[in-house]
C-alpha cells in the first residue's frame, strides 16, 4: 500500500452536516489526510466497495463515521479537486436524512430513543391505586392478608408463651411501651 494516500469522505460524527443544511443537501465532503497503515487500509477497502456500490456505505474509523469514502489520491490537492464530482454523483445525505431513512451511525440511537416511555405515565398509576380501593376484590384480598397476620401472631404468641423467648419478648415489650409513652409525653 503506498504511503501518504488521501481519501475523500463525508464526516458524519460531528453533526456539522446536519447543522449546515438539515434538509440533507449538504456538501460536507472533505479530504481525509493520510493516517496510520490500519486506517488507510480501512479507507481503501471502503473506497473500493463504494466505487461500484449504488448505495454508498458509512464506516467508522477511530470513532469518526465517514460516509461514501472515495480514493485513493496521491495529494490533498487531487482529493479536493475530486470533491465536486463525488458530490454530484452521491450528495452527502446529512445525519438528519440518514436518521429519517434508518441509515447511518445515529439511526440505531434514534430508534432506541423512541422506546423511552413518558415519565409522566406513572401518574396514571396513582389514579389506578385509588380506583382499586373502590373494588370489592381489593378489600377481599386485604381482609385475607389481615386475617393471615392475626392468625400468625396468635400462633407465634401461643408457641412462645412460657418459654424463655416468650418471657424475653414480654420484658422487651414493656420497655418499648415505656419508651414510646415517654417520647409521646415529653415536652416539646
DAPE-V744752 format. One line per field, one symbol per residue. phi: phi as a letter, one per 40 degrees, with the letter a starting at -180 (. if undefined). psi: psi as a letter, one per 30 degrees, with the letter a starting at -180 (. if undefined). burial: I if it has 16 or more other C-alpha atoms within 10 Angstrom, else O. Layout:
phi=???
psi=???
burial=???
This chain:
phi=.ccgcbbbabccccgcccccacchccbccacbccbccccccccccccccccbccbdcbbbbfgbcbcfcbicbcbcccccccddcccccacccgcccccccgbgccccccccccccccccccccccccdccccccccccccccccccccccccccccccccgcdcccccccccccccccccccccccb
psi=kklhkklkljjfefgeeeeejfffiligklkjlkbleeeeeeeeeeeeefefkfjllklkjhgkkkkhklalkeleeeeeffeeeeeeejkjfleeeeeefgllffeeeeeefffklkffffffeeeeeeefffkeeeeeeeeeeeeeeeeeeeeeeeefkfleeeeeeeeeeeeeeeeeeeeefkk.
burial=OOOIIIIIIIIIIOOOIIOOIOOIIIIIIIIIIIOOOOOIOOIIOIIOIIOOOOOIIIIIOOOOIIIIIIIIIOOIOIIIOIIOOIIOOOIIIIIIIIIOOOOIIIIOOOOOOOOOOOOOOOOOOOOOOOOOOOOOOOOOOOOOOOOOOOOOOOOOOOOOOOOOOIOOOOOOOOOOOOOOOOOOOOOO
